[in-house]
Amino acid sequence: MNFQQKLALRYVRAKLHILSLVSPERAAKKAFQLFCTPRRKSPTKLPPLFEKGENLSFRLEDHVVRGHRWLPHQASSDSLKKALIVHGFESSSRNFEQYVGALLKKGYEVLAFDAPAHGLSGGRRITLPLYTDMIRTVYDQYGPVHAFMGHSLGALALALFLESIPHDDTTRMALIAPAVEATFAVDMFFQLLELSDEVRTAFEAYEYHLYGLPFSWFSLRRTLDKIKADILWVQDEEDTITPLKDTLPVKEERRPNIRFIITRGLGHRKIYRDMKVVQQVVAFLSEDQ
């Protein structure tokens, strides 16, 4: 964290602290807005491969969601298996060009969209219900999808979606540095901003008012009881955003449909750019069923 970021953090802490003295509920609402707001967006200039894809868009609530579809050379979309790539928080589909190219070579039709408030899509905030609805819309309009790949927040959104639709063990899902529990992200957020337990209680009550579900429901681990897909879970030992300790309870359950790859030295974002990881993920998604 550089000096400007530290200064901005101190300002936000002070502002929320003062607001909490006036009204914990108002402070909680403001904190929730901050929690759902990306602080940075990916550059709008896209890699060359994106110029070869078909531009797609649709409206979701008040947002325009934009993405791309690629077809392998001399192929008809009617007969192809389809893969969907889902990015993480403060990221975008442009960061997954290597996966697009590799899956095309395997004969897949590839879909990739920017979530609301990310990349080329509109909006200012993202929530898990909104992200899950986006995936559902993509699936309904451009699916069915046979292979899914998600990073970080996108991986959790994928799991929340997949548990809600019929599927079987021929479905493939690769999770790279997934967010395991929404509550873990809330814990980190409140520790960073040094907010009180009173504001935390109001924060959780506000979220429940909006969606009728507690933060604990947004749990990848919870979804696994309903997910029949074959899963590859890739996690780095030095990830500080979605740390290994969040993954270990799932690994210890030894679920037969999940295989794990544990890396070292790649952290939260380098992990999905690592060529060995790219090769392993694409090989898994394209294995013969």
C-alpha positions as CSV (number, residue, x, y, z in Angstrom):
1,M,0.0,0.0,0.0
2,N,1.5,3.3,-1.1
3,F,1.3,6.7,0.7
4,Q,-1.7,7.9,-1.3
5,Q,-3.6,4.7,-0.6
6,K,-2.8,4.9,3.1
7,L,-3.9,8.5,3.2
8,A,-7.2,7.6,1.5
9,L,-7.7,4.7,3.9
10,R,-7.2,7.0,6.9
11,Y,-9.7,9.5,5.5
12,V,-12.4,6.8,5.0
13,R,-11.8,5.4,8.5
14,A,-12.2,8.9,10.0
15,K,-15.3,9.6,8.0
16,L,-17.0,6.4,8.9
17,H,-16.0,6.7,12.5
18,I,-17.6,10.1,12.8
19,L,-20.7,8.9,10.9
20,S,-21.0,5.9,13.3
21,L,-21.1,8.3,16.3
22,V,-24.2,10.0,14.7
23,S,-25.8,6.8,13.4
24,P,-24.4,3.3,13.2
25,E,-27.1,2.5,10.6
26,R,-26.0,5.3,8.3
27,A,-22.3,4.3,8.7
28,A,-23.3,0.7,7.9
29,K,-25.1,1.7,4.7
30,K,-22.1,3.8,3.6
31,A,-19.7,0.9,4.5
32,F,-21.8,-1.5,2.4
33,Q,-21.6,0.8,-0.6
34,L,-17.8,0.9,-0.2
35,F,-17.7,-2.8,0.2
36,C,-19.4,-3.3,-3.1
37,T,-17.5,-0.6,-5.1
38,P,-14.4,-1.5,-7.0
39,R,-11.6,1.0,-6.4
40,R,-10.0,0.4,-9.8
41,K,-11.1,-0.7,-13.2
42,S,-9.1,-2.5,-15.8
43,P,-7.9,-0.6,-18.8
44,T,-10.4,-0.3,-21.6
45,K,-7.9,-1.2,-24.3
46,L,-8.3,-4.9,-25.1
47,P,-5.8,-7.5,-26.2
48,P,-5.7,-8.3,-29.9
49,L,-7.6,-11.5,-29.5
50,F,-10.7,-9.6,-28.3
51,E,-10.9,-7.9,-31.7
52,K,-11.5,-11.3,-33.2
53,G,-14.4,-12.1,-30.8
54,E,-18.1,-11.3,-31.3
55,N,-19.2,-8.3,-29.2
56,L,-22.2,-9.2,-27.0
57,S,-24.2,-7.1,-24.6
58,F,-27.4,-7.2,-22.6
59,R,-29.2,-5.2,-19.9
60,L,-29.2,-6.4,-16.3
61,E,-31.2,-4.3,-13.9
62,D,-29.9,-0.8,-14.7
63,H,-26.6,-2.0,-16.1
64,V,-25.3,-2.7,-19.6
65,V,-23.2,-5.9,-19.4
66,R,-20.7,-6.4,-22.2
67,G,-18.7,-9.4,-23.2
68,H,-17.4,-11.5,-26.1
69,R,-17.9,-14.8,-27.8
70,W,-15.2,-16.7,-29.7
71,L,-15.7,-19.6,-32.1
72,P,-12.9,-22.0,-33.1
73,H,-11.8,-21.8,-36.7
74,Q,-14.4,-23.1,-39.2
75,A,-16.9,-24.2,-36.5
76,S,-20.6,-23.9,-36.1
77,S,-21.8,-22.8,-32.6
78,D,-24.7,-25.3,-32.8
79,S,-22.4,-28.3,-32.3
80,L,-19.7,-27.0,-29.9
81,K,-19.2,-27.4,-26.2
82,K,-19.0,-24.0,-24.5
83,A,-16.8,-22.6,-21.8
84,L,-17.5,-19.6,-19.7
85,I,-14.7,-17.5,-18.0
86,V,-15.6,-15.4,-15.0
87,H,-13.2,-12.9,-13.5
88,G,-12.7,-11.6,-9.9
89,F,-13.2,-8.4,-8.1
90,E,-11.4,-5.3,-9.6
91,S,-10.5,-7.4,-12.7
92,S,-12.1,-8.1,-16.1
93,S,-12.3,-10.6,-18.9
94,R,-9.4,-9.0,-20.7
95,N,-7.0,-10.6,-18.1
96,F,-7.9,-14.1,-19.3
97,E,-6.8,-13.9,-22.9
98,Q,-4.5,-16.9,-22.5
99,Y,-7.4,-19.1,-21.5
100,V,-9.5,-18.0,-24.4
101,G,-6.8,-18.8,-26.9
102,A,-6.1,-22.2,-25.3
103,L,-9.7,-23.2,-25.1
104,L,-10.3,-22.2,-28.7
105,K,-7.5,-24.6,-29.7
106,K,-9.3,-27.3,-27.9
107,G,-12.3,-26.7,-30.0
108,Y,-14.5,-24.8,-27.4
109,E,-16.7,-21.9,-28.0
110,V,-15.6,-19.4,-25.3
111,L,-17.7,-16.8,-23.5
112,A,-16.3,-14.1,-21.3
113,F,-18.2,-11.1,-19.8
114,D,-17.3,-8.1,-17.6
115,A,-19.3,-8.0,-14.4
116,P,-21.2,-4.8,-13.6
117,A,-18.8,-2.1,-12.4
118,H,-15.9,-3.8,-14.1
119,G,-14.1,-3.6,-17.5
120,L,-16.4,-2.5,-20.3
121,S,-19.7,-3.0,-18.4
122,G,-21.7,-0.3,-16.8
123,G,-22.5,0.3,-13.1
124,R,-20.7,1.4,-10.0
125,R,-21.1,-1.6,-7.7
126,I,-21.1,-5.4,-7.7
127,T,-22.8,-7.8,-5.3
128,L,-22.9,-11.6,-5.3
129,P,-26.6,-11.7,-6.1
130,L,-26.0,-9.4,-9.1
131,Y,-22.9,-11.3,-10.3
132,T,-24.9,-14.6,-10.0
133,D,-27.8,-13.1,-12.0
134,M,-25.3,-12.0,-14.6
135,I,-24.0,-15.6,-15.0
136,R,-27.5,-16.9,-15.1
137,T,-28.4,-14.4,-17.9
138,V,-25.3,-15.4,-19.9
139,Y,-26.2,-19.1,-19.5
140,D,-29.8,-18.6,-20.5
141,Q,-29.0,-16.5,-23.5
142,Y,-25.8,-18.1,-24.8
143,G,-25.6,-21.5,-23.1
144,P,-25.8,-24.2,-22.2
145,V,-22.3,-24.1,-20.8
146,H,-20.3,-27.3,-20.3
147,A,-17.1,-25.9,-18.7
148,F,-16.7,-23.0,-16.2
149,M,-13.7,-21.2,-14.9
150,G,-13.7,-18.5,-12.3
151,H,-11.2,-16.5,-10.3
152,S,-11.7,-15.1,-6.8
153,L,-15.2,-13.5,-6.4
154,G,-16.2,-14.9,-9.8
155,A,-15.5,-18.4,-8.6
156,L,-17.9,-18.0,-5.6
157,A,-20.5,-16.5,-7.9
158,L,-20.1,-19.5,-10.3
159,A,-20.7,-21.9,-7.4
160,L,-23.8,-20.0,-6.3
161,F,-25.1,-20.2,-9.8
162,L,-24.2,-23.9,-10.5
163,E,-25.9,-25.2,-7.4
164,S,-29.2,-23.7,-8.7
165,I,-29.3,-25.5,-12.1
166,P,-29.6,-29.1,-13.2
167,H,-26.2,-30.5,-14.0
168,D,-24.1,-33.7,-13.6
169,D,-20.6,-34.9,-13.3
170,T,-19.9,-34.2,-16.9
171,T,-19.9,-30.5,-16.1
172,R,-16.4,-29.1,-15.4
173,M,-15.6,-26.2,-13.1
174,A,-12.1,-24.7,-12.4
175,L,-11.9,-22.5,-9.3
176,I,-8.7,-20.4,-9.1
177,A,-8.0,-18.7,-5.7
178,P,-11.8,-18.8,-5.0
179,A,-13.5,-16.6,-2.4
180,V,-14.7,-19.4,0.0
181,E,-17.0,-17.5,2.4
182,A,-18.4,-14.0,2.0
183,T,-18.1,-13.6,5.7
184,F,-14.3,-13.9,5.4
185,A,-14.3,-10.9,3.1
186,V,-16.5,-8.9,5.5
187,D,-14.1,-9.8,8.3
188,M,-11.2,-8.4,6.4
189,F,-13.1,-5.3,5.4
190,F,-14.0,-4.5,8.9
191,Q,-10.5,-5.1,10.2
192,L,-9.1,-2.8,7.5
193,L,-11.5,0.0,8.3
194,E,-11.4,-0.6,12.1
195,L,-15.2,-0.4,12.4
196,S,-17.1,-1.2,15.5
197,D,-19.2,-4.3,16.3
198,E,-22.3,-2.0,16.4
199,V,-21.6,-1.0,12.8
200,R,-21.0,-4.6,11.9
201,T,-24.4,-5.6,13.3
202,A,-26.1,-2.8,11.3
203,F,-24.1,-3.7,8.2
204,E,-25.3,-7.3,8.3
205,A,-28.9,-6.2,9.0
206,Y,-28.8,-3.9,6.0
207,E,-27.5,-6.6,3.7
208,Y,-30.3,-9.0,4.9
209,H,-32.8,-6.3,4.3
210,L,-31.7,-6.0,0.7
211,Y,-31.4,-9.7,-0.2
212,G,-33.2,-11.7,2.5
213,L,-30.1,-13.9,3.0
214,P,-27.3,-13.6,5.6
215,F,-23.7,-13.2,4.5
216,S,-23.1,-16.8,5.7
217,W,-25.4,-18.1,2.9
218,F,-22.9,-16.8,0.3
219,S,-20.6,-19.7,0.9
220,L,-18.7,-21.8,-1.6
221,R,-18.4,-24.6,0.9
222,R,-22.1,-24.6,1.5
223,T,-22.8,-25.0,-2.3
224,L,-20.6,-28.1,-2.6
225,D,-23.3,-30.4,-1.1
226,K,-25.4,-29.6,-4.2
227,I,-22.7,-29.4,-6.9
228,K,-22.1,-32.6,-8.8
229,A,-19.6,-31.1,-11.3
230,D,-16.0,-32.3,-11.5
231,I,-14.0,-29.5,-9.8
232,L,-10.4,-28.4,-10.1
233,W,-9.4,-26.1,-7.2
234,V,-6.2,-24.1,-7.6
235,Q,-4.8,-22.2,-4.6
236,D,-1.5,-20.6,-3.7
237,E,0.1,-20.9,-0.3
238,E,1.0,-17.1,-0.2
239,D,-2.3,-15.7,-1.2
240,T,-3.3,-12.9,1.2
241,I,-6.7,-12.1,-0.4
242,T,-8.2,-15.6,-0.3
243,P,-5.7,-17.4,1.9
244,L,-4.9,-21.1,2.0
245,K,-6.4,-21.4,5.5
246,D,-9.9,-20.8,3.9
247,T,-9.3,-23.6,1.5
248,L,-8.0,-26.2,3.9
249,P,-11.3,-27.1,5.6
250,V,-12.7,-28.0,2.2
251,K,-9.6,-30.0,1.2
252,E,-9.8,-31.9,4.5
253,E,-13.3,-33.1,3.6
254,R,-11.8,-35.1,0.7
255,R,-14.8,-34.7,-1.6
256,P,-14.4,-37.2,-4.5
257,N,-15.4,-34.6,-7.1
258,I,-12.7,-32.1,-6.2
259,R,-9.0,-32.2,-7.0
260,F,-6.6,-29.6,-5.6
261,I,-3.5,-28.0,-7.0
262,I,-1.5,-26.0,-4.3
263,T,1.1,-23.6,-5.7
264,R,3.7,-21.4,-4.0
265,G,4.9,-17.9,-4.7
266,L,2.1,-16.9,-7.1
267,G,-0.2,-15.0,-4.7
268,H,-3.7,-14.0,-5.6
269,R,-3.3,-12.6,-9.1
270,K,-0.2,-14.1,-10.6
271,I,-1.7,-17.5,-10.1
272,Y,-4.1,-17.3,-13.0
273,R,-1.5,-15.8,-15.2
274,D,1.1,-18.5,-14.6
275,M,1.5,-20.6,-17.8
276,K,1.7,-23.9,-15.9
277,V,-1.6,-23.1,-14.2
278,V,-3.2,-22.1,-17.5
279,Q,-2.1,-25.4,-19.0
280,Q,-3.4,-27.4,-16.1
281,V,-6.8,-25.6,-16.0
282,V,-7.3,-25.9,-19.8
283,A,-6.3,-29.6,-19.8
284,F,-8.8,-30.2,-17.0
285,L,-11.7,-28.3,-18.6
286,S,-11.1,-30.1,-21.9
287,E,-10.6,-33.7,-20.6
288,D,-12.7,-36.3,-22.4
289,Q,-15.9,-36.9,-20.5
